Amino acid sequence: MPNSNLVNLRQHLHQNPETAGEESGTAAKIMAFFTKLTPDQTIEKLGGNGLAFVFKGQNPGPRSLFRAELDALPILETGEPGYKSQVDGKAHLCGHDGHMAIICGLGEKLAAERPEKGEVVLLFQPAEETGEGARWILDDPKFLQIKPDYAFALHNLPGFPLNQLVTRKGTFAAGSTGLTIALTGKTSHAAHPDAGINPAQSIAELIQVLPKLPEKLETFALVTVVHAEIGSLAFGTSAGKGSLSLTIRAFDQNELETLIEMITKEANRIASAEGLGCEFRFVESFAVSENHLKASEIAEGVMKNSGLDMIEKPEPFRWSEDFGLFSQSCPAYLFGLGAGEDCPQLHEPTYDFPDELIETGVMIFEGIARKVNG
């Protein structure tokens, strides 16, 4: 299948986006593509709508895994490509359509020439955007059939020159989690606030105190207040409940977990002092993406022989990627592929994956697969 057909596939996926947990139609399109490639093993409904295709070598050897994401974003596309999203309020504005096309291209290469040893697994994962999909995959009993010795993934990066390879050993991207702190007091008449328990003062104190907690840690961490709510718009009523929502992120997994403990302890202390009930709800949790030294050597060895421009980023990215959970379970490597210095940023409504990256991504992934599996 020529590259032009991979471009057509990418643009067709772009026109038909599905958000996290709803990717059944997308999975069906990927399944149809791989059926004619006759993989040695196919696993459907992996972690929900996930798919895995296995290409086996004739000799024993390691198992490598290459991952793409199935889901789009719940954002209205305002750009005007000829293949604009046909689903109102949903669009591939992070490039997962392009990542899927790259893994499909890798499937073509492996179908034409099987690996010499071990197995190569091509994984299409659901729900990356919400941080749930990797956990669903890893918790599915079927994953034991394809548990890898190495895992690899890429992400396109607007702001970097087109086709530039962006690398980093150690932490590549931060771990993060969303947290909502719900405080419950007692509603009273606004003329008699002393008869109730209003969470306003506690929320104000939390807003002041919690963002300063990362200062106590040794490496980069950040607490960002994203939303606050107190009572309702009723001028005769003193609020009896409220909430504060935060995003917590760090470059080190242990320090991320330490920071979360510090936040919950401080919130409980402040709430208790005011006689408030305090509950915590975590959402969109992403593990730190850690590039293993051995996996880095494999991938970067291929990159150095590719003839492409290659840079090593001095600091990790502050955004998160749920591929980080794979890096907590096996030697893994995540790298960036420049999408152009003038390309709109990820999640912007005018973003569109550059089709020129498909061939590059296929070439690098195939090189890694041949190096690991012969």
TORTILO-39508 format. One record per residue (C-alpha): residue number from 1; residue in one letter; x, y, z. Coordinates in steps of 0.5 Angstrom, whole numbers. Layout:
% residues N
+-----+----+-------+-------+-------+
:   i : aa :     x :     y :     z :
+-----+----+-------+-------+-------+
: NUM :  A :     X :     Y :     Z :
...
+-----+----+-------+-------+-------+
END
This chain:
% residues 374
+-----+----+-------+-------+-------+
:   i : aa :     x :     y :     z :
+-----+----+-------+-------+-------+
:   1 :  M :     0 :     0 :     0 :
:   2 :  P :     3 :     7 :    -2 :
:   3 :  N :     4 :    12 :     2 :
:   4 :  S :    -1 :    16 :    -1 :
:   5 :  N :    -6 :    11 :     1 :
:   6 :  L :    -4 :    12 :     8 :
:   7 :  V :    -5 :    19 :     8 :
:   8 :  N :   -12 :    18 :     5 :
:   9 :  L :   -13 :    13 :    11 :
:  10 :  R :   -11 :    19 :    16 :
:  11 :  Q :   -15 :    24 :    13 :
:  12 :  H :   -21 :    19 :    13 :
:  13 :  L :   -20 :    18 :    20 :
:  14 :  H :   -20 :    25 :    21 :
:  15 :  Q :   -27 :    26 :    18 :
:  16 :  N :   -29 :    21 :    23 :
:  17 :  P :   -27 :    22 :    30 :
:  18 :  E :   -29 :    19 :    36 :
:  19 :  T :   -28 :    21 :    43 :
:  20 :  A :   -25 :    17 :    49 :
:  21 :  G :   -28 :    10 :    51 :
:  22 :  E :   -33 :    11 :    44 :
:  23 :  E :   -28 :     9 :    39 :
:  24 :  S :   -31 :     3 :    36 :
:  25 :  G :   -32 :     6 :    29 :
:  26 :  T :   -25 :     8 :    29 :
:  27 :  A :   -23 :     1 :    32 :
:  28 :  A :   -27 :    -2 :    26 :
:  29 :  K :   -23 :     2 :    21 :
:  30 :  I :   -17 :     0 :    24 :
:  31 :  M :   -19 :    -8 :    24 :
:  32 :  A :   -21 :    -7 :    16 :
:  33 :  F :   -14 :    -5 :    15 :
:  34 :  F :   -10 :   -10 :    18 :
:  35 :  T :   -15 :   -16 :    16 :
:  36 :  K :   -11 :   -16 :     9 :
:  37 :  L :    -5 :   -16 :    12 :
:  38 :  T :    -6 :   -23 :    16 :
:  39 :  P :    -2 :   -21 :    22 :
:  40 :  D :    -1 :   -28 :    26 :
:  41 :  Q :    -5 :   -26 :    32 :
:  42 :  T :   -11 :   -21 :    33 :
:  43 :  I :   -14 :   -19 :    40 :
:  44 :  E :   -20 :   -15 :    40 :
:  45 :  K :   -23 :   -11 :    45 :
:  46 :  L :   -17 :   -10 :    49 :
:  47 :  G :   -18 :    -5 :    55 :
:  48 :  G :   -25 :    -3 :    52 :
:  49 :  N :   -24 :    -1 :    44 :
:  50 :  G :   -17 :    -3 :    44 :
:  51 :  L :   -14 :    -7 :    38 :
:  52 :  A :    -7 :   -11 :    38 :
:  53 :  F :    -4 :   -14 :    32 :
:  54 :  V :     2 :   -19 :    33 :
:  55 :  F :     7 :   -21 :    28 :
:  56 :  K :    12 :   -27 :    29 :
:  57 :  G :    19 :   -28 :    28 :
:  58 :  Q :    21 :   -36 :    26 :
:  59 :  N :    26 :   -36 :    32 :
:  60 :  P :    25 :   -34 :    39 :
:  61 :  G :    27 :   -27 :    42 :
:  62 :  P :    24 :   -21 :    45 :
:  63 :  R :    17 :   -18 :    44 :
:  64 :  S :    17 :   -11 :    42 :
:  65 :  L :    11 :    -6 :    43 :
:  66 :  F :     9 :     0 :    39 :
:  67 :  R :     3 :     4 :    41 :
:  68 :  A :    -2 :     9 :    37 :
:  69 :  E :    -8 :    12 :    40 :
:  70 :  L :   -15 :    11 :    38 :
:  71 :  D :   -19 :    17 :    41 :
:  72 :  A :   -20 :    25 :    39 :
:  73 :  L :   -22 :    31 :    43 :
:  74 :  P :   -29 :    34 :    45 :
:  75 :  I :   -27 :    40 :    41 :
:  76 :  L :   -30 :    44 :    35 :
:  77 :  E :   -25 :    44 :    29 :
:  78 :  T :   -25 :    51 :    26 :
:  79 :  G :   -20 :    50 :    21 :
:  80 :  E :   -22 :    48 :    14 :
:  81 :  P :   -18 :    42 :    11 :
:  82 :  G :   -22 :    39 :     5 :
:  83 :  Y :   -23 :    33 :    10 :
:  84 :  K :   -25 :    37 :    16 :
:  85 :  S :   -29 :    33 :    22 :
:  86 :  Q :   -36 :    31 :    20 :
:  87 :  V :   -38 :    30 :    27 :
:  88 :  D :   -40 :    36 :    31 :
:  89 :  G :   -36 :    38 :    37 :
:  90 :  K :   -31 :    33 :    36 :
:  91 :  A :   -24 :    33 :    32 :
:  92 :  H :   -17 :    30 :    32 :
:  93 :  L :   -14 :    36 :    34 :
:  94 :  C :    -8 :    32 :    38 :
:  95 :  G :    -6 :    28 :    32 :
:  96 :  H :    -8 :    21 :    34 :
:  97 :  D :   -10 :    20 :    27 :
:  98 :  G :    -3 :    21 :    24 :
:  99 :  H :     0 :    16 :    30 :
: 100 :  M :    -5 :    11 :    28 :
: 101 :  A :    -3 :    12 :    20 :
: 102 :  I :     4 :    11 :    22 :
: 103 :  I :     3 :     4 :    26 :
: 104 :  C :    -1 :     2 :    20 :
: 105 :  G :     5 :     4 :    16 :
: 106 :  L :     9 :     0 :    20 :
: 107 :  G :     4 :    -6 :    20 :
: 108 :  E :     5 :    -6 :    12 :
: 109 :  K :    12 :    -7 :    13 :
: 110 :  L :    12 :   -13 :    18 :
: 111 :  A :     7 :   -16 :    13 :
: 112 :  A :    11 :   -16 :     7 :
: 113 :  E :    17 :   -18 :    12 :
: 114 :  R :    16 :   -21 :    18 :
: 115 :  P :    21 :   -20 :    24 :
: 116 :  E :    27 :   -25 :    24 :
: 117 :  K :    26 :   -27 :    32 :
: 118 :  G :    21 :   -26 :    37 :
: 119 :  E :    14 :   -22 :    36 :
: 120 :  V :    12 :   -15 :    34 :
: 121 :  V :     6 :   -12 :    37 :
: 122 :  L :     2 :    -6 :    34 :
: 123 :  L :    -3 :    -3 :    39 :
: 124 :  F :    -8 :     1 :    38 :
: 125 :  Q :   -10 :     4 :    45 :
: 126 :  P :   -17 :     8 :    47 :
: 127 :  A :   -18 :    14 :    52 :
: 128 :  E :   -11 :    17 :    52 :
: 129 :  E :   -14 :    24 :    53 :
: 130 :  T :   -17 :    22 :    59 :
: 131 :  G :   -11 :    18 :    62 :
: 132 :  E :   -15 :    12 :    63 :
: 133 :  G :   -14 :     8 :    57 :
: 134 :  A :    -7 :     5 :    58 :
: 135 :  R :    -9 :     3 :    65 :
: 136 :  W :   -15 :    -1 :    62 :
: 137 :  I :   -10 :    -4 :    57 :
: 138 :  L :    -5 :    -6 :    63 :
: 139 :  D :   -11 :    -9 :    67 :
: 140 :  D :   -14 :   -13 :    62 :
: 141 :  P :   -12 :   -20 :    63 :
: 142 :  K :   -11 :   -21 :    55 :
: 143 :  F :    -5 :   -16 :    56 :
: 144 :  L :    -1 :   -22 :    59 :
: 145 :  Q :    -1 :   -25 :    52 :
: 146 :  I :     3 :   -19 :    49 :
: 147 :  K :     6 :   -16 :    55 :
: 148 :  P :    12 :   -13 :    52 :
: 149 :  D :    20 :   -13 :    53 :
: 150 :  Y :    20 :    -6 :    50 :
: 151 :  A :    15 :    -1 :    49 :
: 152 :  F :    16 :     5 :    44 :
: 153 :  A :    11 :    11 :    42 :
: 154 :  L :    12 :    18 :    39 :
: 155 :  H :     8 :    24 :    39 :
: 156 :  N :     8 :    30 :    34 :
: 157 :  L :    11 :    36 :    37 :
: 158 :  P :     8 :    43 :    34 :
: 159 :  G :    14 :    48 :    35 :
: 160 :  F :    19 :    44 :    33 :
: 161 :  P :    22 :    44 :    25 :
: 162 :  L :    18 :    39 :    21 :
: 163 :  N :    21 :    32 :    22 :
: 164 :  Q :    26 :    34 :    27 :
: 165 :  L :    27 :    28 :    32 :
: 166 :  V :    26 :    30 :    39 :
: 167 :  T :    29 :    26 :    45 :
: 168 :  R :    31 :    25 :    52 :
: 169 :  K :    33 :    20 :    57 :
: 170 :  G :    30 :    19 :    63 :
: 171 :  T :    24 :    23 :    64 :
: 172 :  F :    21 :    25 :    58 :
: 173 :  A :    14 :    28 :    60 :
: 174 :  A :    11 :    30 :    67 :
: 175 :  G :     6 :    26 :    71 :
: 176 :  S :     0 :    29 :    73 :
: 177 :  T :    -7 :    28 :    76 :
: 178 :  G :   -13 :    32 :    77 :
: 179 :  L :   -16 :    33 :    84 :
: 180 :  T :   -23 :    36 :    86 :
: 181 :  I :   -23 :    38 :    94 :
: 182 :  A :   -30 :    38 :    96 :
: 183 :  L :   -32 :    41 :   102 :
: 184 :  T :   -38 :    40 :   106 :
: 185 :  G :   -41 :    45 :   111 :
: 186 :  K :   -48 :    48 :   113 :
: 187 :  T :   -52 :    53 :   110 :
: 188 :  S :   -55 :    58 :   113 :
: 189 :  H :   -59 :    65 :   112 :
: 190 :  A :   -54 :    70 :   110 :
: 191 :  A :   -56 :    75 :   115 :
: 192 :  H :   -54 :    70 :   120 :
: 193 :  P :   -47 :    66 :   117 :
: 194 :  D :   -45 :    65 :   124 :
: 195 :  A :   -51 :    59 :   125 :
: 196 :  G :   -48 :    56 :   119 :
: 197 :  I :   -41 :    53 :   116 :
: 198 :  N :   -39 :    57 :   110 :
: 199 :  P :   -33 :    54 :   106 :
: 200 :  A :   -31 :    60 :   103 :
: 201 :  Q :   -25 :    62 :   108 :
: 202 :  S :   -22 :    55 :   107 :
: 203 :  I :   -22 :    55 :   100 :
: 204 :  A :   -19 :    62 :   100 :
: 205 :  E :   -14 :    59 :   104 :
: 206 :  L :   -13 :    53 :   100 :
: 207 :  I :   -12 :    57 :    94 :
: 208 :  Q :    -6 :    61 :    98 :
: 209 :  V :    -3 :    55 :   101 :
: 210 :  L :    -3 :    49 :    96 :
: 211 :  P :     1 :    52 :    90 :
: 212 :  K :     7 :    53 :    95 :
: 213 :  L :     7 :    46 :    97 :
: 214 :  P :    12 :    44 :    91 :
: 215 :  E :    17 :    49 :    94 :
: 216 :  K :    18 :    43 :    99 :
: 217 :  L :    20 :    38 :    94 :
: 218 :  E :    27 :    37 :    90 :
: 219 :  T :    25 :    37 :    83 :
: 220 :  F :    20 :    41 :    79 :
: 221 :  A :    13 :    40 :    81 :
: 222 :  L :     7 :    45 :    80 :
: 223 :  V :     0 :    46 :    83 :
: 224 :  T :    -5 :    50 :    78 :
: 225 :  V :   -12 :    52 :    81 :
: 226 :  V :   -17 :    51 :    75 :
: 227 :  H :   -23 :    52 :    78 :
: 228 :  A :   -27 :    54 :    85 :
: 229 :  E :   -34 :    54 :    87 :
: 230 :  I :   -38 :    56 :    93 :
: 231 :  G :   -45 :    55 :    94 :
: 232 :  S :   -50 :    58 :    89 :
: 233 :  L :   -52 :    65 :    87 :
: 234 :  A :   -57 :    66 :    92 :
: 235 :  F :   -56 :    73 :    96 :
: 236 :  G :   -60 :    71 :   102 :
: 237 :  T :   -56 :    64 :   103 :
: 238 :  S :   -49 :    63 :   106 :
: 239 :  A :   -46 :    58 :   103 :
: 240 :  G :   -46 :    51 :   106 :
: 241 :  K :   -41 :    47 :   101 :
: 242 :  G :   -36 :    49 :    96 :
: 243 :  S :   -30 :    45 :    92 :
: 244 :  L :   -23 :    47 :    89 :
: 245 :  S :   -20 :    43 :    83 :
: 246 :  L :   -13 :    43 :    82 :
: 247 :  T :    -8 :    40 :    77 :
: 248 :  I :    -2 :    37 :    80 :
: 249 :  R :     4 :    35 :    76 :
: 250 :  A :    12 :    33 :    77 :
: 251 :  F :    18 :    30 :    73 :
: 252 :  D :    19 :    25 :    78 :
: 253 :  Q :    14 :    19 :    80 :
: 254 :  N :    15 :    19 :    87 :
: 255 :  E :    15 :    26 :    88 :
: 256 :  L :     8 :    27 :    85 :
: 257 :  E :     6 :    22 :    90 :
: 258 :  T :     9 :    25 :    95 :
: 259 :  L :     6 :    32 :    93 :
: 260 :  I :    -1 :    29 :    93 :
: 261 :  E :     0 :    26 :   100 :
: 262 :  M :     2 :    33 :   102 :
: 263 :  I :    -4 :    36 :    99 :
: 264 :  T :    -9 :    32 :   102 :
: 265 :  K :    -6 :    32 :   109 :
: 266 :  E :    -6 :    40 :   108 :
: 267 :  A :   -13 :    40 :   106 :
: 268 :  N :   -16 :    36 :   111 :
: 269 :  R :   -12 :    40 :   116 :
: 270 :  I :   -15 :    46 :   114 :
: 271 :  A :   -22 :    43 :   113 :
: 272 :  S :   -22 :    40 :   120 :
: 273 :  A :   -20 :    47 :   123 :
: 274 :  E :   -27 :    50 :   120 :
: 275 :  G :   -31 :    44 :   122 :
: 276 :  L :   -32 :    42 :   114 :
: 277 :  G :   -33 :    35 :   111 :
: 278 :  C :   -27 :    34 :   106 :
: 279 :  E :   -27 :    29 :   100 :
: 280 :  F :   -22 :    28 :    94 :
: 281 :  R :   -24 :    26 :    87 :
: 282 :  F :   -18 :    24 :    83 :
: 283 :  V :   -19 :    25 :    75 :
: 284 :  E :   -15 :    24 :    69 :
: 285 :  S :    -9 :    21 :    72 :
: 286 :  F :    -2 :    20 :    68 :
: 287 :  A :     4 :    17 :    70 :
: 288 :  V :    11 :    20 :    69 :
: 289 :  S :    14 :    18 :    62 :
: 290 :  E :    20 :    15 :    64 :
: 291 :  N :    25 :    13 :    58 :
: 292 :  H :    29 :     7 :    60 :
: 293 :  L :    37 :     7 :    58 :
: 294 :  K :    37 :     1 :    54 :
: 295 :  A :    31 :     3 :    50 :
: 296 :  S :    34 :    10 :    49 :
: 297 :  E :    40 :     7 :    46 :
: 298 :  I :    36 :     2 :    41 :
: 299 :  A :    32 :     8 :    39 :
: 300 :  E :    37 :    13 :    39 :
: 301 :  G :    42 :     9 :    35 :
: 302 :  V :    36 :     8 :    29 :
: 303 :  M :    35 :    16 :    29 :
: 304 :  K :    43 :    17 :    29 :
: 305 :  N :    43 :    13 :    22 :
: 306 :  S :    37 :    16 :    19 :
: 307 :  G :    40 :    22 :    17 :
: 308 :  L :    34 :    27 :    20 :
: 309 :  D :    36 :    33 :    25 :
: 310 :  M :    36 :    30 :    32 :
: 311 :  I :    36 :    34 :    38 :
: 312 :  E :    36 :    32 :    46 :
: 313 :  K :    31 :    36 :    50 :
: 314 :  P :    35 :    39 :    56 :
: 315 :  E :    28 :    39 :    61 :
: 316 :  P :    22 :    34 :    60 :
: 317 :  F :    16 :    37 :    58 :
: 318 :  R :    11 :    39 :    63 :
: 319 :  W :     5 :    36 :    59 :
: 320 :  S :     3 :    29 :    61 :
: 321 :  E :     2 :    23 :    56 :
: 322 :  D :    -1 :    16 :    59 :
: 323 :  F :     4 :    12 :    55 :
: 324 :  G :     8 :    14 :    62 :
: 325 :  L :     4 :     8 :    65 :
: 326 :  F :     7 :     3 :    60 :
: 327 :  S :    14 :     6 :    62 :
: 328 :  Q :    12 :     4 :    69 :
: 329 :  S :    11 :    -3 :    67 :
: 330 :  C :    17 :    -5 :    62 :
: 331 :  P :    23 :    -1 :    59 :
: 332 :  A :    20 :     4 :    54 :
: 333 :  Y :    22 :    10 :    50 :
: 334 :  L :    17 :    16 :    48 :
: 335 :  F :    20 :    21 :    43 :
: 336 :  G :    18 :    27 :    39 :
: 337 :  L :    17 :    28 :    32 :
: 338 :  G :    17 :    36 :    30 :
: 339 :  A :    10 :    38 :    26 :
: 340 :  G :    13 :    45 :    24 :
: 341 :  E :    15 :    51 :    27 :
: 342 :  D :     9 :    55 :    25 :
: 343 :  C :     4 :    49 :    26 :
: 344 :  P :    -2 :    51 :    31 :
: 345 :  Q :    -1 :    48 :    38 :
: 346 :  L :    -4 :    41 :    40 :
: 347 :  H :   -11 :    42 :    42 :
: 348 :  E :   -12 :    48 :    38 :
: 349 :  P :   -18 :    48 :    34 :
: 350 :  T :   -14 :    49 :    28 :
: 351 :  Y :    -9 :    44 :    29 :
: 352 :  D :    -8 :    39 :    23 :
: 353 :  F :    -3 :    33 :    23 :
: 354 :  P :     2 :    34 :    18 :
: 355 :  D :     2 :    28 :    13 :
: 356 :  E :     9 :    29 :    11 :
: 357 :  L :    11 :    26 :    18 :
: 358 :  I :     7 :    19 :    16 :
: 359 :  E :    13 :    16 :    12 :
: 360 :  T :    18 :    19 :    18 :
: 361 :  G :    15 :    16 :    23 :
: 362 :  V :    14 :     9 :    19 :
: 363 :  M :    22 :     9 :    18 :
: 364 :  I :    24 :    10 :    25 :
: 365 :  F :    19 :     5 :    28 :
: 366 :  E :    21 :     0 :    23 :
: 367 :  G :    28 :     1 :    24 :
: 368 :  I :    27 :     0 :    32 :
: 369 :  A :    23 :    -6 :    30 :
: 370 :  R :    28 :    -9 :    26 :
: 371 :  K :    34 :    -7 :    31 :
: 372 :  V :    30 :   -11 :    37 :
: 373 :  N :    27 :   -17 :    33 :
: 374 :  G :    32 :   -17 :    27 :
+-----+----+-------+-------+-------+
END
